[in-house]
Amino acid sequence: MNSVLKKIVDNKIIPVIRGDDFEKVLDLCDILVKNNIVNLEVTFTVPKADKIIDSLAVKYGEKIVLGAGTVNDSFSANKAIDNGAKYVVSPHFSMDVNNLCKERNVPYIPGILTPTEAVFARKQGNEILKLFPAVVAGPKFISSMKGPFPDFKFIPTGGITVDNFDIWFKAGAIAVGIGGSLTKGSLKEVEEKAILINKKLCTIFGGDEI
């Protein structure tokens, strides 16, 4: 497995970061990193997303696994990579983004919702697929896919919460994307939720509390 993807899987949680204020988004990321949630997916719905990615890359370097989300075209993908994104995520499969990421040697995690989409995306060389919107498919989608496609790897995103993410790991997810359930609220609330996530991860996978 690609080293960046391995880090994502090892860290388990991908906060899907949205917002409309540059400084607030950076403050949110600081709180997440402080609490050892380091797979940061900055979505391209955020104003100046490329500049936020650049700021995070300069500040944290290899301490974080920095990605760009909601990337729907190769122009955005190229801009994200130029500014320090180490992986690119889309809510669907885009051949343009797929080809650009191959050219730049950056992992692409495309969104899928059906077995046919999953097979097609895998055939393009993508190791990990984003199940989106996961709330529509449900955890049984992942466990059911393990029968005919035991080597397929999924990161469910969309409807995953601080309270229910554990059931997705039980179904076979290798990591999960959590959006507003984790990232919305005051910085204190976000920190409290990050601490709760770390405790739950320890319960699920063992190890020391962070």
N, C-alpha and C positions, 0 to 999 in steps of 0.2 A: 504494500500500500504506500502511496505517496506520503512523504514525511509530514506535509502540512495536514493532510487528511487524518493521519495517525494522531497528530496532536489534537485535532478536533474531537476525534473519537475518545481519546484519553481524558479530555476535559469534560465531555458529556453534554454540557449545556451551551446552547448558542442563544444569547439574547438578541432578538431582532429589534434593532434600535431605530425608532422613528421620532420625529419631533420637528418643531418649526423654529427653534432658537439655537443658534450655533453654540453659544456658551453653555446653555443648559444641557445640550447633548454631550458636550465634553465633560461637564460635571457628572453627568449620569455614568459615563464610561469610567471616570475616575473611581466612583463608588463601586462599580462592578469589579474592576481590576483589584481594588483594595481588598475585596472579599473573594478573590481568587476565581472569579468568573471571567475568563480571559479569551474565550472565543467571541470576539466582537464582530457582529454583522451590521454594518452601517448601511441602511437602505438608501437607494437613490431617489426616494421620495422626500428625503431630508434636504432642505436648501443647503447648498454648498457642501454636499456630501463628500465630494472629492477633496475639499480643503480639510474637512474633519478627519478623513482617512489620513491625509498627509500629517496633520497635527498629532494624531495618535501614533503613527508610525515613527515620527521623530522622537516623541516623548517616551514610548515604551519599547520600541524595537522588538527584539525576539521574546520579550516577556509576554507578549500577547499573540494571538492568532487572528490576524486582522483580515476581515473579508468585506465584500460589497454585496448587498442584497437588492432585490427588486431591480435587477439589471436586465433590461429588455432589449438592448441593442448593442452592437459591437462598439459603437462610439463611447457609450457609457462604460463598457467593460474595459476598453483601452485606457480611458481616463482614470478609472479606479486603480488599475494595475500600475499605471505611471506614478500614482500618488502613494503606492505602498500596499495595496490590497494583495493578499496572498492566496485568496480564493474568491470565486465569483458564484453568486447564487441567483437563480431566476425562479419566478413562480410557475414557469412553463419551460418547455424545451425550445430553445432558439438555435437554429443551425448557425446563424451569424455569430452569436456569442460563443457557441461551441467551437467553431473554427478559429476564432480570435484567441480563445484561451489555449487552444492547442498550439497556435503559433507562438504565444507568449510563454508557454510551458507553465501555465497556472491552472490548478484544478477547477473544474466547472461542476457545480451541483445543480442540475436542472430539476424543475418541478414536474411531477407526474401524478396522475390520478387513476390510471387504469393499467392492467397487465400489458396491454399492447404498447402504451406509452413507455412503460418501464423497460420493456424489451428493446424498443427502438432506441431509447436514450443510452442503454447499456451498450448496444451495438456501435454506438459512436465513440466508445472508449471511456465512458464515465463510470468511475468506481462506485460512487455513492450517489443516491438519488434522493431528492426532497419530495416527500409525500405531502401534497398540498392541494386543497385545504384538508388537513388531516382529520378535522372534525367531521367532514363529510364521509370519508372512507371508514373511519373508526379503527381501533387497535387490531381488530380481527383481520383487517386487510393485510397487515404485516405478517401475522402468524400464518395466515392462509397462503401467502406467497412463498413461504419457506418450503412448502411441499414441492411445487414444480420448479422453483428457482431458489434453491438453498443458499446460493452464494450471493444473492442480491442483498444490498445493504441500504437501509432507509433511515432518513432523518425526517420524522414527521414534524410539520409546522402548520400552525393555523388552528386555533382552538386549544392548544396545549397550555396548561396553567400551572402555577406553582403547586396547586392542590392535586392535580391529576397526572402529572408527568410520569409518575412511577409506573402507572399501568402500561404506558407505552414501552418502557424498558422490558417489562414482563412479557410483552407481546413480541419482542425481538428487535426493537429500535436500537441503533448503535449510538445515537445521540438524539437530542430533541431541540427544536427551536421554540423559544418562549418569547412572545411579544409583550403586549400591554399588561398582561397579568403580572409580569416582573418589572417592567420598565416604567409604568405609569405610577404617579403619586409623588410625594415629596422624596427628597434624597434619603431621609431617615426611613421612610417606608420601604424604599427600594433596598436599602441596606438590611432591614429586618427580613425582607423576603429572600435576599441573597443568603443570609445566614441560615434561614429555614431550608433553602434548597441544599446547602452543603450538608446539613444534618440528615436530610432525607437521602442524599447520595451515599453517605456513610452507612445508613441503614440498608440500602439496596445492595451496595457493592463492597461494604466493609471498609476498613481503614480508619485512620485517625480523623477526628473532626478538624476542619480548617478554621 
